[in-house]
Amino acid sequence: MTQIALITGANKGIGYATARALGERGMTVLLGARDENRGRAAEKELTAEGLDARFVALDVTDAATIQAAAALVEASFGRLDVLVNNAGIVRADGTAEPSATTIATIREVFETNVYGVVTVTNALLPLLRRAPAARIVNVSSEVGSISSMTDPESPLFALTSVPYPASKAALNMITAMYAKELRDTPIKVNAANPGYTATDFNSHHGFRTPEQAAAVCAHLATLSADGPSGLLWGNLITLEGDQNGVLAW
């Protein structure tokens, strides 16, 4: 039985690379994207590679599109095996100091990075429960680790921006709570740390490739029955090379 995976923000960057990685594993990949032209282009590119990729109109800040996407998945497949909550935005005010942060900016970031994840997950959870052993992957970041951000020895210690790190810290807690709720089911819920990846998201300043980042997401999306749940897992920035493992919350 072919597995069905839905990835939000899948028309470019880590989401697109994750869709390709899961498609190469034989899954039908549903490319959630708010821009139809970009979503259709991504679908065409992946289909040309021989993958089963299908564009799905989905804006994580628009409840109507979320419900429509859930209805489409139900009508077409009757279940969902993998949900990758990848869509995200980054914003900062002025000097990126906490005292320069505006509520408007925090609200904008949380709408996508936090509220969007909860809305999408809740809309699709009934379909995930119908799968034999579904996987939920929330694409987070090491900047959401309070332990790392407050460690003077960490390369992240110098960062002071509030909106994006706070949204990822909230996403980490959301991940932990869903994992607790679903602990007696076959569903596993984990947060992925793709690492500092070169994409449009950061004007391609990252030092990891989208493919390296996607490997983290794909690993968590294909965990075996004895795999973990409720972890922040992925790139370990303090180690040399492409090494992955569990990060502290």
C-alpha positions as CSV (number, residue, x, y, z in Angstrom):
1,M,0.0,0.0,0.0
2,T,1.5,3.3,-1.1
3,Q,2.0,5.8,1.7
4,I,0.5,9.2,1.4
5,A,2.6,12.2,2.7
6,L,1.5,15.9,2.9
7,I,4.2,18.5,3.2
8,T,3.3,22.2,3.8
9,G,5.4,24.9,2.2
10,A,6.5,22.2,-0.4
11,N,7.1,24.3,-3.5
12,K,10.7,25.2,-2.6
13,G,13.5,24.9,-0.1
14,I,13.4,22.2,2.6
15,G,9.8,21.4,1.9
16,Y,10.5,20.7,-1.8
17,A,13.6,18.6,-1.0
18,T,11.6,16.7,1.6
19,A,8.9,16.0,-0.9
20,R,11.5,14.7,-3.3
21,A,13.1,12.5,-0.6
22,L,9.8,11.0,0.4
23,G,8.7,10.6,-3.2
24,E,12.0,8.7,-3.9
25,R,11.0,6.3,-1.1
26,G,7.9,5.5,-3.0
27,M,5.4,7.7,-1.3
28,T,2.7,9.8,-3.0
29,V,3.6,13.3,-2.0
30,L,1.1,16.1,-1.7
31,L,2.7,19.4,-2.2
32,G,1.0,21.9,0.1
33,A,1.6,25.4,-1.2
34,R,-0.3,28.7,-1.1
35,D,1.0,29.9,-4.5
36,E,-0.6,27.8,-7.2
37,N,1.9,28.7,-9.9
38,R,4.8,27.7,-7.7
39,G,3.0,24.6,-6.5
40,R,2.1,23.5,-10.0
41,A,5.7,24.1,-11.1
42,A,7.0,21.9,-8.2
43,E,4.5,19.2,-9.1
44,K,5.7,19.3,-12.8
45,E,9.4,19.1,-11.8
46,L,8.9,16.1,-9.5
47,T,6.6,14.3,-11.8
48,A,9.2,14.7,-14.5
49,E,11.6,12.8,-12.2
50,G,9.1,9.9,-12.1
51,L,7.7,10.7,-8.7
52,D,4.0,10.7,-7.7
53,A,3.7,14.4,-6.7
54,R,0.5,16.4,-6.6
55,F,-0.1,20.0,-5.8
56,V,-2.6,20.8,-3.0
57,A,-3.7,24.4,-2.4
58,L,-2.9,25.0,1.2
59,D,-2.2,28.2,3.2
60,V,-1.5,27.4,6.8
61,T,-2.9,30.8,7.9
62,D,-6.2,30.2,6.0
63,A,-8.6,27.8,7.7
64,A,-10.7,27.4,4.6
65,T,-7.8,26.1,2.5
66,I,-6.8,23.8,5.3
67,Q,-10.3,22.3,5.6
68,A,-10.4,22.0,1.8
69,A,-7.1,20.2,1.7
70,A,-8.2,17.8,4.4
71,A,-11.4,17.1,2.5
72,L,-9.4,16.5,-0.7
73,V,-7.1,14.0,1.1
74,E,-10.0,12.2,2.6
75,A,-11.9,11.9,-0.7
76,S,-8.8,10.9,-2.7
77,F,-7.1,8.5,-0.2
78,G,-9.2,8.1,3.0
79,R,-6.1,8.4,5.2
80,L,-2.8,10.2,5.6
81,D,0.4,8.4,6.6
82,V,2.8,11.3,6.9
83,L,2.3,15.0,7.8
84,V,5.4,17.3,7.6
85,N,4.6,20.7,9.0
86,N,7.3,22.6,7.1
87,A,5.8,26.0,6.2
88,G,7.4,28.8,8.2
89,I,8.4,32.4,8.1
90,V,11.1,34.6,9.8
91,R,10.8,38.2,10.7
92,A,12.8,40.6,12.9
93,D,12.3,44.2,14.0
94,G,15.1,46.8,13.9
95,T,18.2,45.7,15.6
96,A,16.7,42.3,16.4
97,E,17.0,43.1,20.1
98,P,14.1,42.0,22.4
99,S,13.4,45.6,23.3
100,A,12.9,46.5,19.6
101,T,10.4,43.7,19.0
102,T,6.8,44.6,18.1
103,I,3.7,42.6,18.9
104,A,2.7,42.8,15.3
105,T,5.8,41.0,14.2
106,I,5.5,38.3,16.8
107,R,1.8,37.8,15.9
108,E,2.7,37.5,12.2
109,V,5.4,34.8,12.9
110,F,3.2,32.9,15.3
111,E,0.3,32.8,12.8
112,T,2.4,30.7,10.5
113,N,4.9,28.9,12.6
114,V,2.7,28.0,15.6
115,Y,-1.1,28.5,15.0
116,G,-0.8,27.2,11.5
117,V,0.8,24.0,12.7
118,V,-1.9,23.4,15.2
119,T,-4.7,24.1,12.8
120,V,-3.3,21.9,10.1
121,T,-2.5,19.0,12.5
122,N,-5.9,19.1,14.1
123,A,-7.6,19.1,10.7
124,L,-5.6,16.1,9.4
125,L,-5.3,14.1,12.7
126,P,-8.5,12.1,12.0
127,L,-6.9,11.0,8.7
128,L,-3.6,10.3,10.4
129,R,-5.4,8.1,12.9
130,R,-6.7,6.0,10.0
131,A,-3.2,5.1,8.8
132,P,-1.5,2.0,10.2
133,A,1.3,4.0,11.8
134,A,1.3,7.7,10.9
135,R,4.2,10.1,11.4
136,I,4.0,13.8,12.2
137,V,7.2,15.9,11.6
138,N,7.2,19.5,12.8
139,V,10.1,21.3,11.2
140,S,11.7,23.3,14.0
141,S,15.1,24.7,14.6
142,E,18.0,24.7,17.1
143,V,17.1,28.3,17.9
144,G,14.0,27.0,19.6
145,S,16.1,25.1,22.1
146,I,16.2,27.2,25.2
147,S,19.1,25.1,26.5
148,S,21.2,26.0,23.4
149,M,20.2,29.6,23.2
150,T,21.2,30.3,26.9
151,D,24.4,28.3,26.8
152,P,27.4,30.7,26.7
153,E,29.4,28.0,25.0
154,S,26.9,27.6,22.2
155,P,27.4,29.3,18.8
156,L,23.8,30.4,19.1
157,F,24.3,32.4,22.3
158,A,24.9,35.7,20.5
159,L,21.4,35.6,18.9
160,T,18.8,37.8,20.6
161,S,15.9,38.0,18.2
162,V,12.5,37.1,19.7
163,P,9.9,36.3,17.1
164,Y,11.4,33.3,15.2
165,P,13.2,31.6,18.2
166,A,10.1,32.0,20.4
167,S,7.9,30.5,17.7
168,K,10.2,27.5,17.4
169,A,10.3,27.1,21.2
170,A,6.5,27.1,21.2
171,L,6.5,24.5,18.3
172,N,8.8,22.3,20.3
173,M,6.4,22.3,23.2
174,I,3.5,21.7,20.9
175,T,5.4,18.7,19.5
176,A,6.0,17.3,23.0
177,M,2.3,17.7,23.9
178,Y,1.0,16.0,20.8
179,A,3.4,13.1,21.4
180,K,2.0,12.8,24.9
181,E,-1.6,12.7,23.7
182,L,-0.8,10.1,21.1
183,R,1.7,8.0,23.1
184,D,-0.7,5.0,23.2
185,T,-1.3,5.1,19.5
186,P,1.0,4.0,16.6
187,I,1.5,7.7,15.6
188,K,4.8,9.2,16.3
189,V,5.3,13.0,16.6
190,N,8.8,14.6,16.5
191,A,10.4,18.0,15.8
192,A,13.1,18.1,13.1
193,N,16.1,20.3,13.3
194,P,17.3,20.7,9.7
195,G,20.2,22.9,10.7
196,Y,21.3,26.2,9.1
197,T,20.2,25.5,5.5
198,A,20.9,27.6,2.4
199,T,17.4,28.5,1.1
200,D,15.4,31.6,0.1
201,F,14.4,31.7,3.8
202,N,17.8,33.1,4.7
203,S,19.0,34.5,1.4
204,H,21.0,31.3,0.9
205,H,23.4,32.1,3.8
206,G,23.2,28.6,5.4
207,F,26.0,26.1,5.3
208,R,23.8,23.0,4.8
209,T,22.0,21.9,1.6
210,P,18.3,21.4,1.3
211,E,19.0,17.7,0.7
212,Q,20.9,17.4,4.0
213,A,18.0,19.1,5.7
214,A,15.4,17.0,4.0
215,A,17.3,13.8,5.1
216,V,16.5,14.8,8.7
217,C,12.8,15.2,7.9
218,A,12.6,12.0,5.9
219,H,14.3,10.1,8.7
220,L,11.6,11.2,11.2
221,A,8.8,10.6,8.6
222,T,9.9,7.0,8.2
223,L,10.7,5.9,11.7
224,S,10.1,2.2,12.5
225,A,7.6,1.0,15.1
226,D,10.3,1.1,17.8
227,G,11.4,4.6,16.9
228,P,11.2,7.6,19.3
229,S,8.4,10.1,19.7
230,G,8.4,13.5,21.4
231,L,12.0,14.5,20.5
232,L,13.8,17.4,18.9
233,W,16.1,15.5,16.5
234,G,18.5,16.6,13.7
235,N,21.7,18.4,12.9
236,L,24.1,18.9,15.8
237,I,25.7,22.2,15.1
238,T,28.4,21.8,17.7
239,L,29.8,18.7,15.9
240,E,31.8,18.7,12.7
241,G,30.3,17.2,9.6
242,D,26.8,16.1,8.9
243,Q,26.0,14.5,12.2
244,N,22.5,14.1,13.6
245,G,21.1,13.3,17.1
246,V,18.8,14.4,19.9
247,L,18.9,18.1,20.9
248,A,17.9,19.4,24.3
249,W,14.6,21.2,24.5
